[in-house]
């Protein structure tokens, strides 16, 4: 949580398009994820970034693998955008957006 901007202005958009605002909401999201999974693996497949002043904007493709506590596995591909900013000599996320590409891909295959 140290890399998340501790502000009510922080924005998180999850893979389903649900918007959460603020550090406290993000902490709840991350805590639920950690409690529901035995392990998590994130593979960054592609990334593009550019800097503007004290902010860095990034766009990428990634693959998530989760092993849930019940033994089942979940895998999905996402496109993500992030904005990080230097605040008090520390790089922190001010926007984190992820979108699950898996349903879109499955719809194209049918």
N, C-alpha and C positions, 0 to 999 in steps of 0.2 A: 504494500500500500504506500510505501515511501515514494514510489515513482508516479503516483497519482496526485494531481493537484488537489490539495486539501482546501477545497472551496465549494460552495453551493453552485458555482458556475460551471463546474466540471460536467461534461456531457458524455454519456456512454450510450451507444446504440448497439443492441445485441444482434445476433444473426437472424432473429425473427423480425427485426425492425422496431422492437420495443425500446423506448427512450427512457433512460434513467438520468437524473440530474443530481449532482453533488457527490462528494467523497463518501459520505455515510451510506448512500444507496449502493455505490460501487463496492464498498466493503461487504455489504449483505450479499451481493451477487457472487463475489469471489469466495466468500465463506461457504455459501451453498454449493458451489462447484467443488471446492476442496472436500467438503463433507460427503458428497455424493460419489466421489471417484477415488479409486485406489491409486491410479496414476494418470498423468496427462502428458501428452507429447505434442508440441507445436513445431511444424516444419515450415519455414519460410521458403516458398518456391520462387518468388520474384519480389523485388522491391525497387521502387524509384522514390527518390527524396529530393527536396530542394529547400534551401534556407532563405528566409526573408527576415532580416533583422535578428531578433533573439528567438524566433520560432522556426521549427523544422516541420515541413509537411511531407507526409509519406503515404504512398499507395502501394499495395502489394497483394499477392496471392499467397495463401497458406493452406496447410492441411492440418487439421486437429485429429488426434486419436485419444479417446478416453476409454479407460477400463473402469466400469462402474462397480460399485461395491457388491452388486448381485452377480458379478462375473461376466455380464454382457459387455459388449464393446460398441462404441459409437465412433464413426469416422465421418468427417465432412470437410468440404473444401469451402474456403471463404475468400472473398475480396475484402480488403480492409483499407481504411484511411485513418490516419492519426495526425494529431497536431501536438507537438511537444514544444515546451518553452523553457527558457532558462529563468528560474525564479530563485532568488537568494543563492546564486552560484550552484544551482542544482537543476538538472534537466527533468521536467515532469510532464506527464500527459495532461493536456487540457481538453482534448477531444479524442475519443476512441470509438471508432465505428467499424462494425464487422457485419458482413452480409453472407449468409449461407448460399452458395452456388449450387448445392446438391439438388434441391427440388427443381431448380431451373433446368439443370442438365438432365434430370430424369424426365421432365416434361418434354424436352426436345427429342429424347430417345423413343418416345411413344407415339 
